[in-house]
């Protein structure tokens, strides 16, 4: 909380606590894509090429994660 964002009501605090684990898993994945892989914008035109770029990024992320988990 700060002067621009007042304290949250108890109801919203409980809601955030319930979804924090799920949100953490997703947000860290996207943060890794953006920061480490520099995937801030889609580089290709067309849905198929864009999907291919995301697929390759996901494969690279999973391979890197696999190496980290197995060592």
C-alpha positions in Angstrom: 0.0 0.0 0.0 1.1 3.5 -0.7 -0.5 6.9 -1.4 -1.6 5.8 -4.9 -2.8 2.4 -3.9 -4.7 2.2 -0.7 -4.8 -0.9 1.5 -6.7 -3.8 0.1 -9.9 -5.0 1.8 -9.7 -8.3 3.6 -11.8 -10.0 0.8 -9.2 -9.1 -1.8 -6.3 -10.1 0.4 -7.8 -13.6 0.8 -8.5 -13.8 -3.0 -4.8 -12.9 -3.7 -3.5 -15.4 -1.2 -5.6 -18.2 -2.8 -4.3 -17.6 -6.3 -0.7 -16.6 -5.4 0.9 -20.0 -6.1 -0.8 -20.4 -9.5 0.0 -16.8 -10.4 3.6 -17.2 -9.3 4.2 -20.2 -11.7 2.8 -18.4 -14.7 4.3 -15.0 -14.0 7.8 -16.3 -13.5 7.6 -18.2 -16.8 6.6 -15.0 -18.7 9.2 -13.0 -16.9 11.8 -15.5 -18.0 10.6 -15.3 -21.6 10.7 -11.5 -21.5 14.0 -10.9 -19.7 16.2 -13.9 -20.6 14.9 -14.7 -24.0 14.1 -11.1 -25.0 10.6 -12.2 -26.1 8.9 -8.9 -25.6 7.1 -8.8 -29.0 6.2 -11.2 -31.7 8.6 -10.8 -34.6 6.7 -12.5 -37.4 3.5 -11.7 -39.3 0.8 -14.3 -39.4 -0.7 -16.6 -36.8 1.3 -19.7 -37.8 4.7 -18.0 -37.7 3.8 -16.3 -34.4 2.7 -19.6 -32.9 6.0 -21.2 -34.1 8.0 -18.5 -32.4 6.1 -19.1 -29.1 6.5 -22.8 -29.5 10.3 -22.6 -30.0 10.6 -20.2 -27.0 8.5 -22.7 -24.8 10.7 -25.6 -26.0 13.9 -23.7 -25.1 12.5 -22.7 -21.7 11.6 -26.3 -21.0 14.9 -27.6 -22.1 16.8 -25.1 -19.9 14.5 -25.9 -17.0 15.1 -29.6 -17.5 18.9 -29.2 -17.4 18.6 -27.1 -14.3 16.4 -29.7 -12.5 18.5 -32.7 -13.5 21.8 -31.3 -12.3 
